C-alpha cells in the first residue's frame, strides 16, 4: 500500500467485525482492512441486542465472539485496534449489562480504544455524560465518543462525554456526514481549546 507522508494525521482503515459463524482469518472484509496498509484499524460491532437479533440474526454469545475474534485477530496482525461500539447508547438504555459486555469483549481482545457511538443521534448531553461516566469507570483511559447530529446535539454531546472522561473524539470537518451529520470537529476542537 502507498504510504502518505502525514505530519499530524494517521489514516485508519474502517470496517465491521467478522461475519457471523466464520473464522476471522477467512473473513474477506478483515483481509481488506489488513491489506489497506494502515497502522490502525477501526471496526464497528453491535452493542444493541435488538440489532444482534433482528439484523444479524444471531445470538448474544456469537456477537461477543464476532467482536473479540475480530479485535484479537487484527491485533495479532500488528494493528492498533479501535472498537466503534455501534448503537452503544441505545443498547445501554435497553440493556446496560449487554452493552458493557460488548465493550468488555473488545477490550479483553486488545482494542486500545472503545468508542461509544450515538449512532441514531438521539441522545441529549445529560444522558451522554451519565452513560459515558459509567463506561469510563469500567474502562479508564480507553473511552472515546462518536456522535451523530439528528437532535442537533452532537457537539454538546461530545463535550459532555469529554467532561465525563472520554479522551478520544470522532467527528468530521464541519460536521459533514450521513443524515443530519456528525460531530463538527471544527467546533469541538475550538471548544476543547
N, C-alpha and C positions, 0 to 999 in steps of 0.2 A: 504494500500500500504506500502511496505517496505521503510523505510527512511534510506538513506545513511548518514553517519557522514562526511560531507564535510566541510573543514575548510575555503576555499576561493571560492567555487563554489556553484551554486544552479542549480538543474535540473529544466528545463522548459518544460512542455508538449507543443507540437506543432500540430496545425491543422488548419482547414479552418473555415470561417464563416458558419452560418447555411445554410441549403439548401433553395432554393427559395420557397416561398409560404408555409412556415410551421412555427410552433411555436418553439422558441429557446429551451424551456423546453422539447420539444418532439424530438429534433434532436439527433440521436444516436451518431453522431460524437462529439457533445458537451458533451454528457453524458460520453463518453470515456475520454475526456480531464479532466473532473471533477474527474472521478474515478482514474485518473493517480496518484492522491495524491500529486501533486506538489503544492507549494505555488503560483507559477507563471505559466501563460499560454500565449503562443504566437499564435495569429491567423492571417492568411493572408486573405486579401479581395481584390477584383478587384478595380483598380483605373484607368483603361483604358476603356473608354466606348466601344471601339471596342470589347473587350473581354466580357463585360456585354451583348452586343447584340449578338455576334456570338458564344460564348462558353456557357454562362449561359442562353441565350435566354430569357432575362427578361428586365425589364425597369430600367431606371436610379433610379427611386424612390424606386423600390423593392431592388435594390442593396444597396442603402443607408440604407434601413431598415434592410437588412441582416447584414450589418456592425454594426449598432447601437444596434440592438436587441442582437447580439452575445456578443458584449463588455459589454453591460449593464447586461445581464444575468450572464456572468462569474464573473463580479464584485460583483453582488448580492450574488454569491456563495462564496464570500470571496477571490477570486483570484486576484492577481496582473496581469493586462492585458497589453500585448504588442501587438500593431497592426502592422503587417507587410504589408505595402502598396504595394501590388504586382503590378509590371509594372508601378510604380509611374512615373518614368522619361519619359517613352514612352507616358503614359497617359497625363502627364503635357505638353509635346511638342505638343500633338494633341489638347488638350483642358485643359488649366491651371485651369479654373474655376471648371470643373468636378473633376479633381484630388484633388484639395484643398477641395471640398465639401466632398469627401470621407474621407479625414483626419478629417474634422470637425465632421462627423458622428461618428467616433471612439472617438475623443477627448471628445465630449459632452456626450458620453455614458460611460465615465470612463476609457478609455485606458490611462495608465500613460506615455507610450512612443509610438510615431508614427515613425515607421522605414521605411524610403524611400528606396524602392528596385529598383536597376537597374537589373531587372530580366533577361533581354536579354544580359546584359554585353556589351551594345553597346555605352555607353556614354564616353565622354572624360572629363578630370578633370575640364576644364573651364565650361562645361555645368553643371556638378555636383555641383560645387561651387556656380554658379549663382542661380540654382533652389533651392538648399538646403537653401541658404540665404533667399529666399522668404518664405520657409516653417518655418524657424526659426523665421522670423519676425512675422508670423501669430501665431505660437505656441512656444513661447520662453521656453527653458528648457525642451522641450518634444520631440525633433527630434533625430532620430537615422539614421544609414546608413547600407545598406546591398548590397554589390556589387558582381557581377559575373565577371569573368576574360576573357570574349570572345575577347576583344580587347587588352588584356594584361595590362589593366589599373586599375584593381581592387584596388591595394594598393594605387596608386596615387589618384584614385577617392575617396577612403576612407579618405585619408589625406586632400583632398580638402574639403570634407564635414565637417570634424572636424574643419578645418580653418574657415568654414562658420558658425560654431556654433553647429553642431551635437555633442551630448555628450554621445552617445550610439553607439557602433560598433558591428556589427555581422560579423562573418567570421569563418574560420576553421583553424585548425592546419595545417601548410604547404600548405594551400590553397586547400586542398582536396575538391572535390565537383563535381556536375554534369557538363557535357560538358567540358569546359576549367577550371573549378574550381571556387572557391570563393575567397574572400579577404584572403590573407595569414596573419593570426594573428601573426605568428612567426616574420614576418617583421614589421607589423603595430605596435605591442607592442614596439619593439625596436625603431622604428622611432618616436613614440609619446614620448618615454622616452627622 
